[in-house]
Amino acid sequence: MRSAYQLRSATIAIAFASVLLPFAAGAQEATEAARSDPAAATEIVVTAQRRAERSVDVPISLTTLGADQLATANARELSDIARVTPSLRFDKAAGFTQPTIRGIGTAVVTSGGGSNVGIYLDGFYSPNPLSANTQLLNIESVQVLKGPQGTLFGRNTTGGAILIQTGEPSHETSGQFKASYGRFNETQIQFYGTTGVVSGVAFDIEGLYNHGQGFQTNVLNGDDNIGEYNNYSVRSGLKFDIGDIGSLLLRYMHAEQHDPRPVISNTYVDPVLGVGAPFIAPPGSYVTDPDLVARSGPALFVSKSDVFQGTLKLDLGFADFTSYTQYRTENGDQSQDLDATGIPLFQIGIPVKNKTFSQELLLNSKAGGALQWTAGLFYFSNKDRYRTFADTNGISRDPTGPTRLGGSSTTTKSLAAFIDATYEITPQLFVTAGARYAKDKVTDAYYNVGAAEFPVPSISNDKVTPRFVLRFKPSEETSIYASYTQGYKAAVIDVGGSCQNPPDFACNPIEPEKVNAYEIGAKFDNRTVSLEAAGFYYDYKNLQVSSYLADGRANITNAASSEIYGVEGSLRLRVTSQFDLNAGASWVHARYKEFNNAPVYAPGAGAFRFVIPSGITLENTTMQRTPEFTGNVGASYRTDLGGGELQLSSNLYYTSEFYFGPSGIQFPQEGYEVLSARVQWTDPSDTYTLAVWGDNLTDNRYVTAVQYNSFGLGANWSAPITYGVELSARF
C-alpha cells in the first residue's frame, strides 16, 4: 500500500516537473513578446488591501482567479476553487463548510463559532458556515488571500480571506443564458441580464437552478435517488448614479438549497480502528462502498437565505468613501445519521437560525501620492440559534416534547476601527504599517435542555492586530517584500457542549486564537509572465478544538501551541497569443508542538463502539486537514475553427496525504489527483458557445469528510467521473 502511494506521488511529481521545467525557457521568450506587444495580456488588479492595485504591488501572498480559469477547472461552487489554489482546502462537517488555508482552519460547529477564513462577497462579510459554499454566479474574480488578515479584514481571518467580486448593473443592455446537462441527471440553468431603467438608474437580475439525483444508492430499498437535490438562487440589483460624486447600489438575493448530499455518509473504515460502525450493527446494516449507503430514513439538508445589501460610494475630494450596509437571514435544517448505519440508533436534527447585521465605513486616499492609506470603522452583530432533536424515521419532530433534545444560542457583536498606510520612501522602497482595534462581545447566550433555556454569562475581549511590511521594487514589473502580520479568531462560549455537561454545567473557557505570521515573498508580472513565490512562518496559539467525550457529550477546548512554516509559488505564462499555462504548488509543515488532552478515538465498550479517552498528550504531531504538498497545473489553447474559436483547457490538481481527525493522527486520506477538462467552440458572431466538460477524469474515489463522534464514524465520498454538455448564449 505504501509503495503504491509513493509510486503515485512520484508519478505526479514527475508530471508537475515535466510542465514546470519548460517554463523557464518559455518565460524568456514570452517576456520578449510582452515588450514588443505590451497589450498582449491583461494586467492583474486586486483589492487585497481594500483598494484597487496591481497584484505585483501588493505584499500579500494571494491567488487570483478569473472567470476563464474557473471554467477551466469546472468550478461551479466556491469549494471547487481549491483545485486551482495551492494550500487551500474546503472541508465539511455535515452541512457546515469549513475552509482551511496553510493549516489554519476549524472543525468547531457551535453557536457563534465561525470560521478561520473570512468570505467576502462584493465587500460584504458572510459569517455563516451553512451558506459559505456559494454557487458561482456572474463572477468577475475570486481572490484568495493567504495568511492572517487581521488588520484589514478583522476577526476570524487567521487563515486568510476569500474575496468574491461580481459584476454591477450597467446601462448597456446585455445578458447571458447558460444550460448544462451531465451524468447523474445533473441539470444546471443560469441567466444574467442588465439594462438601463431611466437616466442614471441601471438594473440587473441573475438566477441559477441546479438539479440532480446524486451518485449513491440506498442498499436497504434500492433507492438511487437518495441524493436528489434542487438548489436555486435569484439576485437582483439597482444602481443609482449620484451625479459626478458617486453611486448607490442596492442588492437583494434569495437562495434555497434542498440538498441531502452533505449528510449522506456510509461507514468509514479506519486502518487502525477498523470498521467505524457500532459493534451491535449486524452485517448488511452498514456499507463502506463509496457508491452505496444504508439508511433507514430520509436524508435532510435544507437552507434558505435572504440578503439585503447597500453599497454607497462617494468622491469626497480628499478621499474616496464607501459604505457597506448588510442585513441577512439564513435558516438551515439538517438531519444527520450519527451512527452511519441502516438501523435507527441515533439520528440528530439540527435546525439553525442566523441573523446578521453589519455596517462598514471605508475611506481610501486618492491614488498618486507618496502616502496611500485606508481607514475604516466596522460594526457586526450576529444572532446564531441552534436547536437539536432526536429525529425519527420520516423526520418527525415534537418542538417541545420527547424528540426535543436541546439547543443553544449566542449573539456576537464586534466593533472595530482600523488604519493601514503605505509610504513611498523612494521610488523603489515602501513601508506599510497598520493596526486594528476590536471589541468583541458574546451576549444573550443560553443552552436548552429540552425546550427550557438556561442563561450563560456573557464574555468580552479587546484585541489589537498590527501589520508591518517593507517592500522593495527593483522595477515596475517586480516586487520583493517582508511582512509581519497578526490575526485572531474571537473567543466563543461553548453553549453547544461543555456548558451543558453535568455535573458542573460549567463552560470551558475558550480563549481567542492568535497567529503571529512572518512572510517573505517576491512577485514579477509583465502582463505575459506572472510569477509569485513566498516563504512563511506562523506561531499559532490557543487553537479551538472540537471533540466528543467518552459518553458522547460535545466539548470545545483550546489546544496548545502549533508551528507552521512552508513555501509556496505560482506561475502564469502566455506562451503565445493562443496558448496559456498556469501552475501553483505549496509545501506546508504544520505541527502541534504540544497538544494536551488530545481527542483520540479508540475502540470502546457499551452500546457504541468508539470513545475518546482523555489525558493524552501529543507532541510534534501533524495538524488536522493539512497536506504537506498541494499543487495544480492548467493549460488553455485557442485556435480558429469553422470561422469561430475552439478552446481546449484542462487542470490537474494534486494533494498529498492528510488526516481528518482533530488530533491530526487519525482518519487518513491518501494523496490523490483530480483531472478536469473542457472543450468548447464559440460561433463566429461570439454569441453561442457549445462545450463538453469532464470532471475527475481519473475516476479517483477519495473521502471528502469524516463525520466522527462517539456513536460511529461516517464517510462522505467524492463523486466518480462526471461529464456533460453545456450551451450558452450572449446578447
Buried (B, 14 or more C-beta within 10 A) or exposed (E): EEEEBEEBBEEBBEBBEEBBEEBEEBBEBBBEBBEEEEEBBEEBEBBBBBBEBBBBBBBBBBBBBBBEBBBBBBBBBBBBBBBBBBBBBBBBBBBBBBBBBBBBBBBBBBBBBBBBBBBBBBBBBBBBBBBBBBBBBBBEBBBBBBBBBBBBBBBBBBBBBBBBBBBBBBBEEEBBBBBBBBBBEBBBBBBBBBBBEEEEBBBBBBBBBBBBBBBBBBBBEEBBBBBBBBBBBBBBBBBBBEEEEBBBBBBEBBBBBBBBBBBBBBBBBBEEBEBBBBBBBEEEBBBBEBBBBBBBBBBBBBBBBBBBBBBBBBBEEEBBBBBBBBBBBBBBBBBBBBBBBBBEBBBBBBBBBBBBBBBBBBBBBEEEEEEBBBBBEBEBBBBBBBBBBBBBEEBEBEEEEEBBBBBBBBBBBBBBBBBBBBBBEEEBEBEBBBBBEBEBBBBBBBBBEEEEBBEBEEBEBEBEBBBBBBBBBEEEBBBBBBBBBBBBBBBBBBBBBBBBBEEEEEBBEBBBBBBBBBBBBBBBBBBBBBBBBBBBBBBBBBBBBBBBBBEBBBBBBBBBBBBBBBBBBBBBBBBBEEBBBBBBBBBBBBBBBBBBBBBBBBEBEEEBBBBBBBEBEBEEBBBBBBBBBBBBBBBBBBEEEEEBBBBBBBBBBBBBBBBBBBBBBBBBBBBBBBBBBBBBBBBEEEEBBBBEBBBBBEEBBBBBBBBBBBBBBBBBBBBBBBBBEBEBBBE
